[in-house]
Amino acid sequence: MNKDYYKPYEGRDIKILDQHAANTIAEDHLTFPYQLLDHLAHVLMLKEQGIISQEDAAQILGAVLKLRREGPDIVPHKPGLTDLFSNVEEWVIDQVGIQVGGKMHTGRSRNDMNPAIERMYIRRKLLEQMEAITFLMETLLVQAEVHKNTIIPAYTHHSQQAQPITLGHFYMSAFENFGRDMERLMHAYEHVDLSPMGAAAVATTGFPISRERVAELLGFHGMLVNSMDATSTLDYAYEPACAMAIFINNVGRVTESLLLWNLNEVGISRLALPYCSYSTIMPQKRNPVALETLRYSGEWTYGTLSSMFNTMKAYPPGNGREPGLVVGQFFEIMQRITDSAFLLEGIIRNLEVDVPRALEVVRSGFSTVTDLADEMVRSMGLSFSAAKKIVGRLVVIAHDEGIACTQIDTALVARAAKEALDIDLNMPQELITNALDPVQNVTRRHIIGGPSPERVQETIDNGQAQVEQLEAWRLAEESRLQSVEDTLVSMAEDVVRA
């Protein structure tokens, strides 16, 4: 065998590893500002604990602050250094010498530093995502009020008209779903907001560091106490990712209704032009590509979340290359979900609703006959089971003989009663007409959570208070994190000036 058989492929394996390192460094650029904050907090703590001198701390902090001002592009990527941190550390050493710069990493490991940096980044991205979802919820409130009297059919079993509701009622259904999604994200945020710093590689450190102080300087509400847990857990990615998967599933269910309504045969609403594409051959086409984008965003998210779990299946406590892949996938989920919230908001805000057509669809769809059965119970003394059998027979007759819902009269009800139960039933026409009227159908449903305009307005008012609370919390948290960051930078600058 030719001993040089491998020559045509020589170096390809190393290129694969080099590409992974390049991808890792590119991803590290996303979290670069938070890496610098971690450096500042850790070095300040080392100085306060007497582990390094004031003079050494000043030089290290000065270099980190310079890097903060000028950005990561001034850091050269050295061969063999497979992440941005290692290159930053070498850059600091080049700036102030190894005897000083080499102290920056005292009592710390990538294993506690990386998740701390990622948690700080995720905090900010979660707040951005909450802003997008709150914006979507606010638009739902506005449009629910606009359409609290717009009668539409509710569908069950994918495409079967069930009963009349209002578009406002539909929007508030989505609103309440998204409100719970926000609660899930806020709970996940609490678990993200925990510091792993001081756990070092896996077993803490022999240096007298203060884990509490670093957590305080970085604005964490608490810390992960067990060092093995702190350096190995990935639930700070899994938990919010699961919440996001539920959110995008809820988005998908809204999307399916919008797609159904958009059919020419239904015609309740259609997407505004900016959310559609055209056909290259069929001039009449108005393709709802924005809704299709939301659909595949959901499918992609479920697959990626599954990949995250599968990657770490039976993975022992400790660090390795796989956790980086999982966190990188989660970063992609976060961005896609935020984009989806903004996209759905625009679709709903600009949706072209055909109010007369929606009412026509309801009138022609026999979706009001449940109320006819109810009226038989209220006014004619029948049990609901008996009334349902009569109305069921009535619908079959109407279908077979081409009788519209609006043409149902006393004689037809009497015929259905005779054929279904062999009873005589003389129901006044006024009761029949009122029972089958879609507007009255909706108006009658005024118990809590019903689609009557009054009840929808009540949920809108409550929803506005909920949005205000969510927004106040988010703004307060953003302000807190910014204040923590400003204080940390100011403290570092004071040390440098001293």
C-alpha positions as CSV (number, residue, x, y, z in Angstrom):
1,M,0.0,0.0,0.0
2,N,1.2,3.5,-0.8
3,K,2.5,5.0,2.5
4,D,1.6,8.4,1.2
5,Y,-2.0,7.6,0.6
6,Y,-3.2,10.3,3.0
7,K,-1.3,13.2,1.3
8,P,-4.3,14.5,-0.7
9,Y,-6.2,15.0,2.6
10,E,-3.4,16.1,4.8
11,G,-4.3,18.9,7.1
12,R,-8.0,18.7,6.6
13,D,-8.5,17.4,10.1
14,I,-6.6,20.3,11.6
15,K,-8.6,22.7,9.5
16,I,-11.8,21.3,11.1
17,L,-10.4,22.0,14.6
18,D,-9.2,25.5,13.5
19,Q,-12.6,26.3,12.1
20,H,-14.2,25.2,15.4
21,A,-11.9,27.6,17.3
22,A,-12.7,30.4,14.9
23,N,-16.4,29.8,15.4
24,T,-16.0,29.8,19.1
25,I,-14.1,33.1,19.0
26,A,-16.8,34.6,16.8
27,E,-19.4,33.5,19.3
28,D,-17.4,34.9,22.1
29,H,-17.6,38.3,20.5
30,L,-21.3,38.3,21.3
31,T,-20.6,38.1,25.0
32,F,-17.4,40.2,24.9
33,P,-18.7,43.2,27.0
34,Y,-19.7,40.8,29.7
35,Q,-16.3,39.1,29.7
36,L,-14.7,42.5,30.4
37,L,-17.1,43.0,33.3
38,D,-16.2,39.7,34.7
39,H,-12.5,40.6,34.5
40,L,-13.1,43.9,36.3
41,A,-15.1,42.3,39.1
42,H,-12.7,39.5,39.7
43,V,-9.6,41.8,39.8
44,L,-11.4,44.2,42.1
45,M,-12.2,41.3,44.4
46,L,-8.6,40.0,44.3
47,K,-7.4,43.5,45.3
48,E,-10.0,43.9,48.1
49,Q,-9.1,40.4,49.5
50,G,-5.4,41.3,49.5
51,I,-4.6,38.6,46.9
52,I,-3.0,41.1,44.5
53,S,-1.7,44.6,45.2
54,Q,-3.3,47.9,44.5
55,E,-0.5,48.6,42.0
56,D,-1.0,45.3,40.1
57,A,-4.8,45.7,40.1
58,A,-4.5,49.2,38.7
59,Q,-2.3,48.1,35.8
60,I,-4.6,45.1,35.0
61,L,-7.8,47.2,35.3
62,G,-6.3,49.9,33.1
63,A,-5.6,47.4,30.4
64,V,-9.1,45.9,30.6
65,L,-10.7,49.4,30.5
66,K,-8.6,50.2,27.4
67,L,-9.9,47.1,25.8
68,R,-13.4,48.1,26.8
69,R,-13.0,51.4,25.0
70,E,-11.3,50.1,21.9
71,G,-13.1,46.8,21.4
72,P,-12.1,43.2,20.7
73,D,-10.6,43.9,17.3
74,I,-7.4,45.1,18.8
75,V,-6.8,41.6,20.3
76,P,-4.7,39.4,17.9
77,H,-5.7,35.8,17.7
78,K,-2.7,33.6,18.5
79,P,-2.2,30.1,17.2
80,G,-3.4,27.4,19.6
81,L,-5.6,29.7,21.6
82,T,-9.1,28.5,20.9
83,D,-11.3,31.1,22.6
84,L,-11.4,34.8,22.9
85,F,-10.6,34.8,26.6
86,S,-7.3,33.2,26.2
87,N,-6.4,35.7,23.5
88,V,-7.5,38.6,25.8
89,E,-5.4,37.2,28.7
90,E,-2.4,37.1,26.4
91,W,-3.1,40.6,25.2
92,V,-3.3,41.9,28.8
93,I,0.0,40.2,29.6
94,D,1.5,41.8,26.5
95,Q,0.3,45.2,27.8
96,V,1.5,45.0,31.4
97,G,3.9,42.0,31.5
98,I,3.4,38.4,32.7
99,Q,4.3,39.1,36.3
100,V,1.4,41.6,36.5
101,G,-1.0,40.5,33.8
102,G,-0.6,36.9,34.7
103,K,-2.3,37.6,38.0
104,M,-5.7,38.5,36.4
105,H,-6.7,34.8,36.3
106,T,-5.8,34.0,39.9
107,G,-8.4,31.7,41.6
108,R,-10.5,31.5,38.5
109,S,-11.2,29.1,35.6
110,R,-12.9,29.2,32.3
111,N,-15.3,26.8,33.8
112,D,-16.8,29.3,36.2
113,M,-16.0,32.4,34.1
114,N,-17.7,31.3,30.9
115,P,-21.1,30.5,32.4
116,A,-21.0,33.7,34.4
117,I,-20.4,35.7,31.2
118,E,-23.1,33.7,29.4
119,R,-25.5,34.3,32.2
120,M,-24.9,38.1,32.1
121,Y,-25.5,38.0,28.3
122,I,-28.6,35.9,28.6
123,R,-30.0,38.3,31.3
124,R,-29.8,41.1,28.8
125,K,-31.2,39.1,25.9
126,L,-34.1,37.8,28.0
127,L,-35.0,41.4,28.8
128,E,-34.9,42.3,25.1
129,Q,-37.1,39.3,24.4
130,M,-39.6,40.3,27.2
131,E,-39.7,43.8,25.6
132,A,-40.7,42.2,22.2
133,I,-43.4,40.0,23.8
134,T,-44.7,42.9,25.8
135,F,-44.9,45.0,22.7
136,L,-46.8,42.1,21.0
137,M,-49.2,41.9,24.0
138,E,-49.8,45.7,23.9
139,T,-50.7,45.5,20.2
140,L,-53.1,42.6,21.0
141,L,-54.8,44.8,23.5
142,V,-55.2,47.7,21.1
143,Q,-56.6,45.4,18.3
144,A,-58.8,43.6,20.7
145,E,-60.5,46.9,21.6
146,V,-60.8,47.8,17.9
147,H,-62.5,44.4,17.2
148,K,-64.4,43.7,20.4
149,N,-67.6,43.8,18.3
150,T,-66.2,42.1,15.2
151,I,-68.1,38.8,15.0
152,I,-66.0,35.8,13.7
153,P,-66.4,32.0,13.9
154,A,-64.4,30.0,16.4
155,Y,-63.1,26.8,14.9
156,T,-62.5,23.5,16.4
157,H,-61.1,20.3,14.9
158,H,-58.9,22.3,12.6
159,S,-61.5,23.7,10.3
160,Q,-65.0,23.2,11.7
161,Q,-67.1,26.2,12.7
162,A,-67.9,25.9,16.4
163,Q,-69.6,29.0,17.8
164,P,-69.5,32.7,17.2
165,I,-67.0,34.8,19.1
166,T,-65.4,38.2,18.4
167,L,-61.9,38.9,17.0
168,G,-61.3,40.8,20.2
169,H,-62.0,37.7,22.2
170,F,-59.6,35.7,20.0
171,Y,-56.9,38.3,20.5
172,M,-57.3,38.2,24.2
173,S,-57.0,34.5,24.2
174,A,-53.5,34.9,22.6
175,F,-52.8,37.7,25.1
176,E,-53.4,35.5,28.1
177,N,-51.2,32.7,26.5
178,F,-48.4,35.2,26.0
179,G,-48.9,36.5,29.5
180,R,-48.1,33.1,30.9
181,D,-45.1,32.8,28.6
182,M,-43.8,36.0,30.1
183,E,-44.3,34.6,33.6
184,R,-42.3,31.5,32.6
185,L,-39.5,33.7,31.2
186,M,-39.4,35.8,34.4
187,H,-39.1,32.6,36.5
188,A,-36.3,31.4,34.2
189,Y,-34.6,34.8,34.6
190,E,-34.4,34.3,38.3
191,H,-32.5,31.0,37.8
192,V,-30.2,32.6,35.2
193,D,-29.4,35.4,37.6
194,L,-27.1,33.3,39.8
195,S,-23.4,33.6,39.9
196,P,-21.1,30.6,39.4
197,M,-18.0,32.7,40.0
198,G,-15.5,31.2,42.5
199,A,-16.3,27.6,41.7
200,A,-13.1,27.7,39.6
201,A,-12.5,24.6,37.5
202,V,-14.8,22.3,39.6
203,A,-13.6,22.3,43.3
204,T,-13.2,26.1,44.1
205,T,-9.8,27.4,44.9
206,G,-7.3,27.6,47.8
207,F,-7.0,31.4,47.4
208,P,-9.2,33.4,49.9
209,I,-11.5,34.8,47.3
210,S,-15.0,36.2,48.0
211,R,-17.6,34.6,45.9
212,E,-20.2,36.8,47.4
213,R,-18.4,40.0,46.4
214,V,-18.0,39.0,42.8
215,A,-21.7,38.1,42.6
216,E,-22.5,41.5,44.1
217,L,-20.2,43.4,41.7
218,L,-21.7,41.6,38.7
219,G,-25.3,42.2,39.8
220,F,-26.3,38.6,40.4
221,H,-29.2,38.2,42.9
222,G,-27.5,35.1,44.3
223,M,-25.0,32.4,43.5
224,L,-24.8,28.6,42.8
225,V,-23.3,27.3,46.0
226,N,-22.0,23.8,45.1
227,S,-18.9,24.3,42.9
228,M,-19.6,21.2,40.8
229,D,-23.1,22.3,40.1
230,A,-22.0,25.8,39.4
231,T,-19.5,24.7,36.7
232,S,-21.6,21.9,35.1
233,T,-25.3,22.9,35.1
234,L,-26.8,24.1,31.8
235,D,-30.3,24.8,33.1
236,Y,-29.7,28.5,32.6
237,A,-30.0,27.6,28.9
238,Y,-32.5,24.8,29.0
239,E,-35.1,26.5,31.2
240,P,-35.6,29.7,29.2
241,A,-35.3,27.6,26.0
242,C,-38.2,25.5,27.1
243,A,-40.2,28.6,27.9
244,M,-39.4,30.0,24.5
245,A,-40.5,26.7,22.8
246,I,-43.9,27.1,24.6
247,F,-44.1,30.7,23.4
248,I,-43.4,29.9,19.8
249,N,-45.9,27.0,20.0
250,N,-48.5,29.5,21.1
251,V,-47.4,31.8,18.2
252,G,-47.9,28.8,15.9
253,R,-51.5,28.3,17.0
254,V,-52.3,32.0,16.3
255,T,-50.5,31.6,13.0
256,E,-52.7,28.7,12.0
257,S,-55.9,30.7,12.5
258,L,-54.5,33.6,10.5
259,L,-53.6,31.2,7.7
260,L,-57.2,29.8,7.7
261,W,-58.8,33.2,7.7
262,N,-56.5,34.2,4.8
263,L,-58.0,31.5,2.5
264,N,-60.0,33.0,-0.3
265,E,-62.8,30.6,0.6
266,V,-62.9,32.0,4.1
267,G,-61.8,35.6,3.6
268,I,-62.2,36.9,7.1
269,S,-58.8,38.7,6.9
270,R,-55.7,38.8,4.8
271,L,-52.1,39.9,5.4
272,A,-51.0,43.3,4.5
273,L,-48.8,43.4,1.4
274,P,-45.4,43.9,3.2
275,Y,-45.9,40.4,4.8
276,C,-46.6,38.7,1.5
277,S,-44.7,37.6,-1.5
278,Y,-45.8,37.3,-5.1
279,S,-45.9,34.4,-7.5
280,T,-43.6,34.4,-10.5
281,I,-46.4,33.1,-12.8
282,M,-49.8,33.6,-11.1
283,P,-50.7,37.3,-10.8
284,Q,-53.5,36.8,-8.3
285,K,-51.3,35.2,-5.6
286,R,-50.6,37.0,-2.3
287,N,-48.5,34.4,-0.5
288,P,-48.5,34.7,3.3
289,V,-44.7,34.2,3.7
290,A,-44.5,36.0,7.0
291,L,-46.8,33.4,8.5
292,E,-44.8,30.6,7.0
293,T,-41.7,32.2,8.6
294,L,-43.3,32.0,12.0
295,R,-44.3,28.3,11.3
296,Y,-40.8,27.1,10.5
297,S,-39.4,29.2,13.4
298,G,-41.4,27.0,15.7
299,E,-40.3,23.8,14.0
300,W,-36.7,24.9,14.0
301,T,-36.9,25.8,17.7
302,Y,-38.3,22.4,18.7
303,G,-35.6,20.6,16.8
304,T,-32.8,22.7,18.2
305,L,-34.1,22.3,21.8
306,S,-34.2,18.5,21.2
307,S,-30.6,18.7,19.9
308,M,-29.6,20.6,23.1
309,F,-31.0,17.9,25.3
310,N,-29.6,15.1,23.2
311,T,-26.1,16.6,23.2
312,M,-25.9,16.5,27.0
313,K,-27.7,13.2,27.5
314,A,-25.8,11.3,30.3
315,Y,-23.1,13.9,30.2
316,P,-21.1,13.7,33.5
317,P,-20.7,16.8,35.7
318,G,-17.7,18.8,34.5
319,N,-16.8,20.9,31.5
320,G,-16.0,20.0,27.9
321,R,-16.7,21.1,24.4
322,E,-20.3,20.0,24.2
323,P,-21.7,22.6,26.7
324,G,-20.4,25.3,24.4
325,L,-22.4,23.9,21.5
326,V,-25.6,23.8,23.6
327,V,-25.2,27.4,24.8
328,G,-24.5,28.5,21.2
329,Q,-27.7,26.8,20.0
330,F,-29.6,28.5,22.8
331,F,-28.3,31.9,21.7
332,E,-29.7,31.2,18.2
333,I,-33.1,30.3,19.8
334,M,-33.2,33.5,21.7
335,Q,-32.7,35.7,18.7
336,R,-35.2,33.7,16.5
337,I,-37.9,33.9,19.2
338,T,-37.3,37.7,19.7
339,D,-37.6,38.2,16.0
340,S,-40.8,36.1,15.9
341,A,-42.5,38.2,18.5
342,F,-41.7,41.4,16.6
343,L,-42.9,39.8,13.3
344,L,-46.2,38.6,14.7
345,E,-46.8,42.0,16.3
346,G,-46.5,43.7,12.9
347,I,-48.7,41.1,11.2
348,I,-51.5,41.7,13.8
349,R,-51.2,45.5,13.8
350,N,-51.5,45.7,10.1
351,L,-54.0,42.8,9.5
352,E,-56.7,43.6,6.9
353,V,-59.9,42.4,8.5
354,D,-63.1,42.1,6.4
355,V,-65.7,42.7,9.1
356,P,-68.8,42.2,6.9
357,R,-67.4,39.0,5.4
358,A,-66.6,37.6,8.8
359,L,-70.2,38.1,9.9
360,E,-71.4,36.5,6.6
361,V,-69.2,33.5,7.3
362,V,-70.8,33.1,10.7
363,R,-74.4,33.5,9.4
364,S,-73.9,30.8,6.8
365,G,-72.1,28.3,8.9
366,F,-74.7,27.0,11.3
367,S,-72.4,28.0,14.2
368,T,-75.3,29.5,16.1
369,V,-77.5,26.4,16.4
370,T,-76.2,25.5,19.8
371,D,-78.1,28.5,21.1
372,L,-81.2,27.3,19.4
373,A,-80.9,24.1,21.5
374,D,-80.3,26.2,24.6
375,E,-83.4,28.3,23.8
376,M,-85.5,25.1,23.6
377,V,-84.3,24.3,27.1
378,R,-85.0,27.8,28.4
379,S,-88.4,28.4,26.7
380,M,-89.8,25.1,25.6
381,G,-89.1,22.9,28.7
382,L,-87.0,20.4,26.9
383,S,-83.9,18.7,28.3
384,F,-80.7,19.6,26.6
385,S,-80.2,16.1,25.3
386,A,-83.6,16.2,23.7
387,A,-83.0,19.7,22.2
388,K,-79.6,18.6,20.9
389,K,-81.2,15.6,19.1
390,I,-83.8,17.9,17.5
391,V,-81.3,20.5,16.4
392,G,-79.0,17.8,15.1
393,R,-81.8,16.5,12.9
394,L,-82.7,20.0,11.8
395,V,-79.1,20.6,10.6
396,V,-79.2,17.3,8.6
397,I,-82.4,18.3,6.9
398,A,-81.1,21.8,6.1
399,H,-77.9,20.4,4.7
400,D,-79.7,17.8,2.5
401,E,-82.3,20.2,1.2
402,G,-80.1,23.3,0.8
403,I,-81.8,25.4,3.5
404,A,-79.7,28.3,4.8
405,C,-79.3,28.9,8.5
406,T,-81.2,32.2,8.1
407,Q,-84.2,30.3,6.6
408,I,-84.9,28.1,9.7
409,D,-88.4,28.7,10.8
410,T,-91.1,27.3,13.1
411,A,-92.3,24.7,10.6
412,L,-88.7,23.3,10.1
413,V,-88.2,23.1,13.8
414,A,-91.5,21.2,14.3
415,R,-90.6,18.8,11.5
416,A,-87.2,18.1,13.0
417,A,-88.8,17.5,16.5
418,K,-91.2,15.0,15.0
419,E,-88.6,13.1,13.0
420,A,-86.1,13.1,15.9
421,L,-88.2,12.3,18.9
422,D,-91.8,12.0,17.6
423,I,-92.9,15.0,19.6
424,D,-94.9,18.1,18.7
425,L,-92.9,21.3,19.1
426,N,-94.4,24.7,18.2
427,M,-91.5,27.1,18.8
428,P,-92.3,30.8,18.1
429,Q,-90.4,32.3,15.2
430,E,-89.0,35.2,17.3
431,L,-87.3,32.8,19.6
432,I,-85.8,31.0,16.7
433,T,-84.6,34.1,15.0
434,N,-83.0,35.6,18.2
435,A,-81.3,32.3,19.0
436,L,-79.7,32.1,15.6
437,D,-78.6,35.7,15.4
438,P,-74.7,35.8,15.7
439,V,-74.7,39.2,17.4
440,Q,-77.1,38.2,20.1
441,N,-75.3,34.9,20.4
442,V,-72.1,36.7,21.4
443,T,-73.9,39.3,23.5
444,R,-75.6,36.6,25.6
445,R,-72.2,35.2,26.6
446,H,-71.4,37.7,29.3
447,I,-70.2,35.4,32.1
448,I,-66.5,35.8,33.1
449,G,-64.2,35.0,30.2
450,G,-67.0,35.1,27.6
451,P,-66.8,36.8,24.2
452,S,-69.4,39.5,24.9
453,P,-68.0,43.0,24.2
454,E,-68.4,44.0,27.8
455,R,-66.4,41.0,29.0
456,V,-63.8,41.5,26.4
457,Q,-63.4,45.1,27.4
458,E,-63.0,43.9,31.0
459,T,-60.2,41.6,30.1
460,I,-58.6,44.4,28.0
461,D,-58.6,46.7,31.0
462,N,-57.1,44.0,33.2
463,G,-54.6,43.2,30.5
464,Q,-53.5,46.8,30.3
465,A,-52.6,46.8,34.0
466,Q,-50.7,43.5,33.5
467,V,-48.7,45.0,30.6
468,E,-47.8,48.1,32.7
469,Q,-46.6,45.8,35.5
470,L,-44.5,43.7,33.1
471,E,-43.0,46.8,31.5
472,A,-42.3,48.4,34.9
473,W,-40.4,45.3,36.0
474,R,-38.4,45.1,32.9
475,L,-37.4,48.7,32.9
476,A,-36.5,48.5,36.6
477,E,-34.3,45.4,35.9
478,E,-32.6,47.1,32.9
479,S,-31.9,50.1,35.1
480,R,-30.5,47.9,37.9
481,L,-28.1,46.1,35.5
482,Q,-27.0,49.3,33.9
483,S,-26.4,50.8,37.4
484,V,-24.4,47.8,38.4
485,E,-22.3,48.0,35.3
486,D,-21.7,51.7,35.7
487,T,-20.7,51.3,39.3
488,L,-18.3,48.5,38.5
489,V,-16.6,50.5,35.7
490,S,-16.4,53.5,38.0
491,M,-14.8,51.5,40.8
492,A,-12.2,50.2,38.3
493,E,-11.5,53.7,37.1
494,D,-11.0,54.9,40.6
495,V,-8.4,52.1,41.3
496,V,-6.5,53.0,38.1
497,R,-6.5,56.7,39.1
498,A,-5.4,56.1,42.7
